[in-house]
Amino acid sequence: MNPDQRANLEAMVEALGKAMAQAWSYFYLLKGVHEGSKASPAVVQRFPWLLEQLWRGIFDALFAKVGTIIDSTGSTYSLPNLITLVRRYGDAELKTLLPEAEACLSEKSSPLAKIKNWRHFNIAHRTARGNEDAFYVDNKMNLKEIEGALEQLDEAINHLSWNVLSIHNDTKSAFEPLIDEGKALCLSASNGLGSTNK
């Protein structure tokens, strides 16, 4: 691999690391709102519409961001294009790494496949299929499944970046405190509601 090829791979891995960090931040925002709402139900009762719109906005941002990571359009920084670059620039040994990363993208019934469906049929493109009741039933997800899909993407990207460039990105841990911040925000709002009712 020549220096220009390595630089192309490094730019791709850096951009994917930033995109994964944004995706994890959105996930932990969702989890923080969820945990905070469970811990402070008075806030949910008082501000149901606000919390619903907050949830939907973060959900859309998360799935749009994941959509960019799995987009196969040639000009994007994405996992499919990282695979393409490794195939193009790598020797025979590096090419043996590709099936594991490709499997991440090709599973049809995985949580990641559901995220692809949400992004394609409901968020990025508002389609008739995305509005059908069956779509919501078939693609229903919980936070654990979303977390699993993000971990799957992280593992596939790091599998290639570590073995090809000796680069490993921790895109997750910096955002875990958002859960506690979500709980604290809801608790503060709940305490404020309590003081206005006295």
C-alpha positions, 0 to 999 in steps of 0.5 A: 500500500502506498502513502496516498492509499494509506492516507485515503484509508486513514481519512475514511477511518477518521470520518467513520470514527466521528460518525460513530461517535455522533451515533453513540451520542444520539443513542445515549441521549435517547437512553438518558431521556428514557431512563429519566422519564422512567425515574421521573414520571411526573415530567412525562405527565406534565410534558408529554408532547415535548418529550415525544418530539425530543425522542423522535428528533433524537431517533431520526438523528441517530438513524440518519447518522447510522444511514450515512455509515452504511451508505454505499454511495461512492462519494461517502465515508462509509463502511461499504466504501471502507470495504471497497478501499481495503479490497482495492488497496489491500494484499491477499492477506488483508482481503481475508478480513473483508467477509467479517465486515461484509457479513455485518452489512448483509444480515437481513433480519438483524437490528442493523437491517431494521435501522436500514429500513427505518432510515430508508423507508421512513426517515430519509425518504418518506414512503408509503411502505414506511407509513404502513402499520406492518412496517412499524410492527416488522421494524419495532426496536428497543434500545438494546437492539439499537445498542447491539446494531451500533456495537456491530458497526463499531466492531466491523469498522475497528476490525478493518481499521485495526488490522489494516492501519493499527487504528482502534477508535473508542467511539462509545465510552465518552457519551455514556454519562449522557444517561445520568445527565438525562436522569438528572435533567428529568429529576430537576424538572420533577423537583421544579414541578413539585415546588410549583405545586406547593 
